[in-house]
Amino acid sequence: NGITVGIVKNGEEYDIWGRYDLGMFSDGVYLSVQAPTEDAADNMSIGLGYSLELPYGIWIEPNYSMPVSEDDAGEREGSFNIGIGYRF
């Protein structure tokens, strides 16, 4: 199991980002959280993803995340993303 913490650029601002690998339950599955540096609790997003290792150190990581709080219209629209990474 591993925990990863970092900073990600979100438009003109920066968000705090974290990930917890659920290796003891299923290899490659992880939980993620992302929040802005201001009003973090009100604008936090949580997600679930999967890391799939391909040859030559390349990784594909599909994930789904959604906001914790509803927007002004009372909705919480999530998003599906696919990341590509290289590990060495």
N, C-alpha and C positions, 0 to 999 in steps of 0.2 A: 504494500500500500504506500502511496505517496501523496504528498501535498505540494502543490505548486502555487506560488503567489507572484503576481506581477502587476504591471501597469500597462494599460492599453489606451491608445488615442481614440477618442470618440468625438469626431468633429473638431472643434477648437479646444475642447477640454480633454482631461485625462480621467480614466476610470480605474478603480482598483479591481483586480480580477483574481479569482482563486479557483482551484480545481482539486478535487479529492478523488483519487483512484479507488474504485471499489474492487480491487483485485481479489479479496477474500471471497467475494460473492460471484464475480464473473470477470475473467481476464478482459481487459480493454475497456470496460465500462467506467465512466466517471461522472461525477456531479460537478457542476460549475456554478459560480456566482459572480456577478459583475455589478458594481455600484459606483456612481460618481462620487467625487470627493466632497461635494456639498449635497445636503439632503439625501444622504445615502439610503436611509431606511425607506423613504418614500419612492425612490427611483431604482430600487434594486431589481435585478433579473436573476432567475435561477434556471438551470438547465440540466439536461442529461445528454451524454454523448458516448461515442464508441471510437476507440483507436484501432485501426486495422493496419497491420504492418505489411508492406509490399517489399519486393526485392530491392536491394541497394540502399537500404536505410530510409526509404520513402514511406510516409505514413499518410493515410486518408482518415479524416476525423469528421464524420457526420454528427451533427448535434442539433438539439431543439432547445430553445430557451423562451421564457415568457416572463413578463413583469410580475412582481409580487403584488403590486397595487394596481387598481383599476385606473384608467385614464378619466378625463373629464366626462366622457360619454358613457362611463360605467363599463368599459370593455377592457379586456386584457389579451390583446392579440399577440401571439407568440410568433417566432420565426425559426425556420429551418435553415441551417447553414452547413457548408462542407468546407473543411480546412484541409490544406495540404502542407505537410511538413517534412523536414529532412533531419534525421538524428545521426550524429556521429560520435 
